């Protein structure tokens, strides 16, 4: 096989193999969001008690115990933050806060708890 043919054929074969492998991995990735395709079940009422526990586990290190401040996150207690603004910040993140720290029912529970302290 001539050198010129090898210089064209080998990269073409490698490109095809790597592209196929990447596509296959993307289709079977274990972190693929299956919940998006699952039907939604009955809506469960938000539980501010569970939200308080989740807040202590996921949020208090930055927003302080009970949202009173003291970390890198802003004070939430007494802030008057609306449920829509809080939901958007939790889902998209802000500054050093990563997106989606809590999701689904846990998000609803944390929002119910925030409603009790943000007044």
MDTraj code that builds the backbone (N, CA, C; nanometers):
import mdtraj as md
import numpy as np

residues = "UNK UNK UNK UNK UNK UNK UNK UNK UNK UNK UNK UNK UNK UNK UNK UNK UNK UNK UNK UNK UNK UNK UNK UNK UNK UNK UNK UNK UNK UNK UNK UNK UNK UNK UNK UNK UNK UNK UNK UNK UNK UNK UNK UNK UNK UNK UNK UNK UNK UNK UNK UNK UNK UNK UNK UNK UNK UNK UNK UNK UNK UNK UNK UNK UNK UNK UNK UNK UNK UNK UNK UNK UNK UNK UNK UNK UNK UNK UNK UNK UNK UNK UNK UNK UNK UNK UNK UNK UNK UNK UNK UNK UNK UNK UNK UNK UNK UNK UNK UNK UNK UNK UNK UNK UNK UNK UNK UNK UNK UNK UNK UNK UNK UNK UNK UNK UNK UNK UNK".split()
xyz = np.array([
    [0.0854, -0.1164, 0.0000],
    [0.0000, 0.0000, 0.0000],
    [0.0905, 0.1234, 0.0000],
    [0.0577, 0.2183, -0.0839],
    [0.1444, 0.3354, -0.0945],
    [0.1286, 0.4254, 0.0276],
    [0.2297, 0.5018, 0.0513],
    [0.2328, 0.5926, 0.1665],
    [0.1172, 0.6933, 0.1604],
    [0.0867, 0.7421, 0.0442],
    [-0.0187, 0.8423, 0.0277],
    [-0.1559, 0.7837, 0.0631],
    [-0.1807, 0.6614, 0.0230],
    [-0.3074, 0.5957, 0.0530],
    [-0.3189, 0.5730, 0.2038],
    [-0.2119, 0.5280, 0.2674],
    [-0.2132, 0.5072, 0.4128],
    [-0.2393, 0.6373, 0.4873],
    [-0.1808, 0.7489, 0.4412],
    [-0.2004, 0.8784, 0.5066],
    [-0.3457, 0.9245, 0.4991],
    [-0.4188, 0.8797, 0.4025],
    [-0.5605, 0.9154, 0.3910],
    [-0.6511, 0.8111, 0.4559],
    [-0.6175, 0.6859, 0.4402],
    [-0.7034, 0.5778, 0.4861],
    [-0.7030, 0.5617, 0.6385],
    [-0.5890, 0.5658, 0.6999],
    [-0.5806, 0.5453, 0.8457],
    [-0.6570, 0.6532, 0.9224],
    [-0.6383, 0.7829, 0.8948],
    [-0.7186, 0.8829, 0.9674],
    [-0.8693, 0.8693, 0.9417],
    [-0.9072, 0.8313, 0.8203],
    [-1.0493, 0.8143, 0.7903],
    [-1.1083, 0.6994, 0.8723],
    [-1.0359, 0.5897, 0.8830],
    [-1.0830, 0.4761, 0.9622],
    [-1.0900, 0.5138, 1.1097],
    [-0.9870, 0.5788, 1.1618],
    [-0.9865, 0.6213, 1.3019],
    [-1.1024, 0.7160, 1.3311],
    [-1.1266, 0.8108, 1.2412],
    [-1.2365, 0.9053, 1.2604],
    [-1.3702, 0.8316, 1.2670],
    [-1.3896, 0.7361, 1.1794],
    [-1.5147, 0.6601, 1.1765],
    [-1.5332, 0.5782, 1.3042],
    [-1.4279, 0.5120, 1.3484],
    [-1.4364, 0.4297, 1.4690],
    [-1.4627, 0.5157, 1.5918],
    [-1.3889, 0.6253, 1.6074],
    [-1.4054, 0.7127, 1.7244],
    [-1.5441, 0.7775, 1.7231],
    [-1.5893, 0.8231, 1.6075],
    [-1.7223, 0.8841, 1.5982],
    [-1.8310, 0.7846, 1.6366],
    [-1.8191, 0.6621, 1.5879],
    [-1.9168, 0.5593, 1.6223],
    [-1.9159, 0.5278, 1.7705],
    [-1.7971, 0.5210, 1.8304],
    [-1.7869, 0.4922, 1.9741],
    [-1.8482, 0.6047, 2.0565],
    [-1.8194, 0.7282, 2.0205],
    [-1.8745, 0.8423, 2.0945],
    [-2.0266, 0.8455, 2.0830],
    [-2.0783, 0.8214, 1.9648],
    [-2.2234, 0.8192, 1.9461],
    [-2.2868, 0.7088, 2.0303],
    [-2.2269, 0.5906, 2.0295],
    [-2.2806, 0.4791, 2.1076],
    [-2.2801, 0.5099, 2.2565],
    [-2.1724, 0.5682, 2.3054],
    [-2.1651, 0.6038, 2.4469],
    [-2.2685, 0.7099, 2.4833],
    [-2.2879, 0.8044, 2.3953],
    [-2.3860, 0.9100, 2.4228],
    [-2.5274, 0.8532, 2.4308],
    [-2.5567, 0.7534, 2.3508],
    [-2.6901, 0.6936, 2.3505],
    [-2.7148, 0.6039, 2.4717],
    [-2.6099, 0.5463, 2.5282],
    [-2.6259, 0.4530, 2.6404],
    [-2.5701, 0.5078, 2.7699],
    [-2.5442, 0.6362, 2.7763],
    [-2.4819, 0.6962, 2.8950],
    [-2.5684, 0.6736, 3.0183],
    [-2.5100, 0.6263, 3.1298],
    [-2.5892, 0.5978, 3.2493],
    [-2.6513, 0.7217, 3.3133],
    [-2.5962, 0.8377, 3.2877],
    [-2.6516, 0.9598, 3.3465],
    [-2.7584, 1.0217, 3.2576],
    [-2.7924, 0.9562, 3.1499],
    [-2.8959, 1.0070, 3.0595],
    [-3.0256, 1.0244, 3.1374],
    [-3.0900, 1.1366, 3.1188],
    [-3.2084, 1.1716, 3.1964],
    [-3.3292, 1.0898, 3.1522],
    [-3.3569, 0.9833, 3.2267],
    [-3.4732, 0.9012, 3.1968],
    [-3.5983, 0.9593, 3.2604],
    [-3.5822, 1.0425, 3.3625],
    [-3.6976, 1.1005, 3.4297],
    [-3.7744, 1.1934, 3.3364],
    [-3.7047, 1.2547, 3.2414],
    [-3.7722, 1.3461, 3.1500],
    [-3.8724, 1.2727, 3.0620],
    [-3.8460, 1.1459, 3.0329],
    [-3.9374, 1.0716, 2.9479],
    [-4.0411, 0.9932, 3.0283],
    [-4.0234, 0.9856, 3.1587],
    [-4.1178, 0.9130, 3.2427],
    [-4.2420, 0.9978, 3.2671],
    [-4.3575, 0.9354, 3.2727],
    [-4.4791, 1.0133, 3.2993],
    [-4.4767, 1.0681, 3.4423],
    [-4.5326, 1.1856, 3.4576],
    [-4.5367, 1.2477, 3.5893],
    [-4.6439, 1.1811, 3.6738],
    [-4.6074, 1.1509, 3.7960],
    [-4.7030, 1.0908, 3.8874],
    [-4.7860, 1.1981, 3.9538],
    [-4.8685, 1.1588, 4.0483],
    [-4.9498, 1.2569, 4.1182],
    [-4.8608, 1.3527, 4.1967],
    [-4.8982, 1.4759, 4.1980],
    [-4.8207, 1.5794, 4.2664],
    [-4.8376, 1.5625, 4.4166],
    [-4.7247, 1.5599, 4.4875],
    [-4.7259, 1.5462, 4.6320],
    [-4.7070, 1.6849, 4.6922],
    [-4.7829, 1.7141, 4.7963],
    [-4.7716, 1.8445, 4.8605],
    [-4.6306, 1.8637, 4.9148],
    [-4.5818, 1.9860, 4.9045],
    [-4.4480, 2.0180, 4.9531],
    [-4.4450, 2.0069, 5.1058],
    [-4.3335, 1.9587, 5.1571],
    [-4.3152, 1.9364, 5.3000],
    [-4.2054, 2.0289, 5.3527],
    [-4.2433, 2.1395, 5.4189],
    [-4.1415, 2.2321, 5.4684],
    [-4.0496, 2.1687, 5.5735],
    [-4.0972, 2.0684, 5.6474],
    [-4.0124, 1.9993, 5.7448],
    [-3.8987, 1.9251, 5.6762],
    [-3.9330, 1.8537, 5.5690],
    [-3.8288, 1.7870, 5.4912],
    [-3.7401, 1.8912, 5.4231],
    [-3.8012, 2.0015, 5.3795],
    [-3.7242, 2.1100, 5.3180],
    [-3.6216, 2.1680, 5.4133],
    [-3.6571, 2.1786, 5.5403],
    [-3.5625, 2.2293, 5.6409],
    [-3.4441, 2.1336, 5.6539],
    [-3.4722, 2.0040, 5.6559],
    [-3.3654, 1.9042, 5.6648],
    [-3.2751, 1.9109, 5.5412],
    [-3.3363, 1.9201, 5.4232],
    [-3.2593, 1.9290, 5.2997],
    [-3.1777, 2.0580, 5.2946],
    [-3.2359, 2.1670, 5.3436],
    [-3.1644, 2.2945, 5.3481],
    [-3.0411, 2.2810, 5.4371],
    [-3.0571, 2.2173, 5.5526],
    [-2.9439, 2.1988, 5.6442],
    [-2.8341, 2.1162, 5.5785],
    [-2.8718, 2.0161, 5.5000],
    [-2.7739, 1.9288, 5.4349],
    [-2.7066, 1.9930, 5.3143],
    [-2.7810, 2.0715, 5.2363],
    [-2.7319, 2.1187, 5.1072],
    [-2.7038, 2.2680, 5.0980],
    [-2.7640, 2.3470, 5.1844],
    [-2.7603, 2.4920, 5.1654],
    [-2.6975, 2.5686, 5.2817],
    [-2.7115, 2.5150, 5.4024],
    [-2.6709, 2.5895, 5.5220],
    [-2.5217, 2.6189, 5.5266],
    [-2.4403, 2.5371, 5.4621],
    [-2.2962, 2.5630, 5.4659],
    [-2.2626, 2.6967, 5.4007],
    [-2.3446, 2.7434, 5.3099],
    [-2.3206, 2.8734, 5.2449],
    [-2.4165, 2.9823, 5.2922],
    [-2.5409, 2.9451, 5.3232],
    [-2.6426, 3.0443, 5.3613],
    [-2.6635, 3.0542, 5.5115],
    [-2.5904, 2.9742, 5.5890],
    [-2.6025, 2.9766, 5.7345],
    [-2.7200, 2.8942, 5.7835],
    [-2.7129, 2.8539, 5.9107],
    [-2.8224, 2.7785, 5.9708],
    [-2.9503, 2.8602, 5.9645],
    [-3.0555, 2.7988, 5.9141],
    [-3.1835, 2.8681, 5.9023],
    [-3.1799, 2.9828, 5.8033],
    [-3.0780, 2.9863, 5.7175],
    [-3.0683, 3.0934, 5.6174],
    [-3.0292, 3.2282, 5.6735],
    [-2.9674, 3.2284, 5.7932],
    [-2.9345, 3.3544, 5.8602],
    [-2.8060, 3.4185, 5.8106],
    [-2.7423, 3.3592, 5.7108],
    [-2.6202, 3.4167, 5.6548],
    [-2.4966, 3.3672, 5.7269],
    [-2.3839, 3.4220, 5.6882],
    [-2.2595, 3.3861, 5.7530],
    [-2.1655, 3.3079, 5.6645],
    [-2.2106, 3.2655, 5.5471],
    [-2.1249, 3.1942, 5.4538],
    [-2.1070, 3.2763, 5.3280],
    [-2.0709, 3.2096, 5.2198],
    [-2.0510, 3.2810, 5.0938],
    [-2.1833, 3.3169, 5.0265],
    [-2.2919, 3.2502, 5.0678],
    [-2.4229, 3.2789, 5.0100],
    [-2.4932, 3.3896, 5.0864],
    [-2.5889, 3.4555, 5.0221],
    [-2.6602, 3.5641, 5.0886],
    [-2.7538, 3.5135, 5.1981],
    [-2.7886, 3.6038, 5.2883],
    [-2.8867, 3.5756, 5.3933],
    [-3.0218, 3.5554, 5.3259],
    [-3.0896, 3.4483, 5.3591],
    [-3.2210, 3.4202, 5.3015],
    [-3.3338, 3.4482, 5.4003],
    [-3.3061, 3.4304, 5.5292],
    [-3.4078, 3.4557, 5.6310],
    [-3.4441, 3.6041, 5.6288],
    [-3.5723, 3.6320, 5.6118],
    [-3.6194, 3.7698, 5.6097],
    [-3.5884, 3.8439, 5.4816],
    [-3.5390, 3.7745, 5.3803],
    [-3.4986, 3.8411, 5.2563],
    [-3.6156, 3.8776, 5.1663],
    [-3.7278, 3.8082, 5.1840],
    [-3.8431, 3.8346, 5.0986],
    [-3.8282, 3.7790, 4.9579],
    [-3.7307, 3.6914, 4.9360],
    [-3.7120, 3.6347, 4.8019],
    [-3.8387, 3.5595, 4.7604],
    [-3.8810, 3.5810, 4.6378],
    [-4.0029, 3.5156, 4.5892],
    [-3.9738, 3.3695, 4.5565],
    [-4.0795, 3.2899, 4.5535],
    [-4.0661, 3.1488, 4.5200],
    [-4.0118, 3.1312, 4.3783],
    [-4.0559, 3.2165, 4.2869],
    [-4.0083, 3.2067, 4.1486],
    [-3.8592, 3.2380, 4.1391],
    [-3.8148, 3.3426, 4.2094],
    [-3.6720, 3.3770, 4.2080],
    [-3.5883, 3.2674, 4.2739],
    [-3.6361, 3.2151, 4.3854],
    [-3.5631, 3.1086, 4.4543],
    [-3.5542, 2.9849, 4.3657],
    [-3.6638, 2.9487, 4.3011],
    [-3.6648, 2.8325, 4.2120],
    [-3.5631, 2.8525, 4.0987],
    [-3.5648, 2.9699, 4.0379],
    [-3.4727, 2.9975, 3.9265],
    [-3.3272, 2.9900, 3.9723],
    [-3.2963, 3.0459, 4.0889],
    [-3.1577, 3.0417, 4.1393],
    [-3.1137, 2.9001, 4.1692],
    [-3.2018, 2.8205, 4.2276],
    [-3.1667, 2.6824, 4.2603],
    [-3.1460, 2.6014, 4.1323],
    [-3.2302, 2.6230, 4.0341],
    [-3.2216, 2.5440, 3.9117],
    [-3.1050, 2.5850, 3.8229],
    [-3.0729, 2.7132, 3.8182],
    [-2.9675, 2.7586, 3.7270],
    [-2.8355, 2.7870, 3.7971],
    [-2.8379, 2.7963, 3.9294],
    [-2.7161, 2.8313, 4.0013],
    [-2.6913, 2.9812, 3.9937],
    [-2.5955, 3.0270, 4.0714],
    [-2.5635, 3.1695, 4.0732],
    [-2.4303, 3.1866, 4.1444],
    [-2.3373, 3.2551, 4.0809],
    [-2.2063, 3.2741, 4.1426],
    [-2.1400, 3.1397, 4.1691],
    [-2.1044, 3.1151, 4.2952],
    [-2.0407, 2.9871, 4.3298],
    [-2.1420, 2.8759, 4.3548],
    [-2.2697, 2.9092, 4.3543],
    [-2.3732, 2.8082, 4.3784],
    [-2.3969, 2.7274, 4.2512],
    [-2.3743, 2.5945, 4.2588],
    [-2.3987, 2.5131, 4.1392],
    [-2.5479, 2.4947, 4.1143],
    [-2.5813, 2.4661, 3.9921],
    [-2.7208, 2.4443, 3.9542],
    [-2.7715, 2.3102, 4.0064],
    [-2.9008, 2.3052, 4.0319],
    [-2.9713, 2.1808, 4.0650],
    [-2.9153, 2.1063, 4.1858],
    [-2.8882, 2.1794, 4.2945],
    [-2.8462, 2.1105, 4.4174],
    [-2.9572, 2.0205, 4.4697],
    [-3.0800, 2.0624, 4.4511],
    [-3.1965, 1.9798, 4.4826],
    [-3.2892, 1.9857, 4.3619],
    [-3.3580, 1.8755, 4.3369],
    [-3.4461, 1.8678, 4.2210],
    [-3.5751, 1.7961, 4.2587],
    [-3.6727, 1.8059, 4.1719],
    [-3.7976, 1.7317, 4.1893],
    [-3.8688, 1.7669, 4.3182],
    [-3.9147, 1.6640, 4.3894],
    [-3.9872, 1.6847, 4.5142],
    [-3.8994, 1.7523, 4.6181],
    [-3.7696, 1.7220, 4.6195],
    [-3.6787, 1.7873, 4.7146],
    [-3.6754, 1.9384, 4.6916],
    [-3.6770, 1.9799, 4.5657],
    [-3.6809, 2.1226, 4.5339],
    [-3.8084, 2.1853, 4.5876],
    [-3.9213, 2.1182, 4.5673],
    [-4.0489, 2.1705, 4.6165],
    [-4.0466, 2.1830, 4.7689],
    [-3.9877, 2.0857, 4.8362],
    [-3.9796, 2.0885, 4.9823],
    [-3.8898, 2.2024, 5.0300],
    [-3.7760, 2.2224, 4.9641],
    [-3.6862, 2.3330, 5.0029],
    [-3.7549, 2.4669, 4.9790],
    [-3.8258, 2.4803, 4.8690],
    [-3.8987, 2.6052, 4.8427],
    [-4.0056, 2.6302, 4.9486],
    [-4.0741, 2.5234, 4.9929],
    [-4.1738, 2.5389, 5.0991],
    [-4.1077, 2.5866, 5.2276],
    [-3.9893, 2.5340, 5.2577],
    [-3.9158, 2.5795, 5.3762],
    [-3.8695, 2.7240, 5.3592],
    [-3.8173, 2.7583, 5.2437],
    [-3.7722, 2.8965, 5.2185],
    [-3.8871, 2.9953, 5.2366],
    [-4.0046, 2.9536, 5.1976],
    [-4.1226, 3.0410, 5.2135],
    [-4.1454, 3.0753, 5.3597],
    [-4.1134, 2.9797, 5.4495],
    [-4.1344, 3.0047, 5.5920],
    [-4.0287, 3.0970, 5.6531],
    [-3.9086, 3.1003, 5.5958],
    [-3.8023, 3.1828, 5.6546],
    [-3.7771, 3.3133, 5.5801],
    [-3.8239, 3.3237, 5.4557],
    [-3.7925, 3.4406, 5.3765],
    [-3.8842, 3.5593, 5.4021],
    [-3.9879, 3.5410, 5.4776],
    [-4.0864, 3.6481, 5.5040],
    [-4.0235, 3.7682, 5.5664],
])
top = md.Topology()
chain = top.add_chain()
for i, resn in enumerate(residues, 1):
    res = top.add_residue(resn, chain, resSeq=i)
    for name in ("N", "CA", "C"):
        top.add_atom(name, md.element.get_by_symbol(name[0]), res)
traj = md.Trajectory(xyz[None], top)
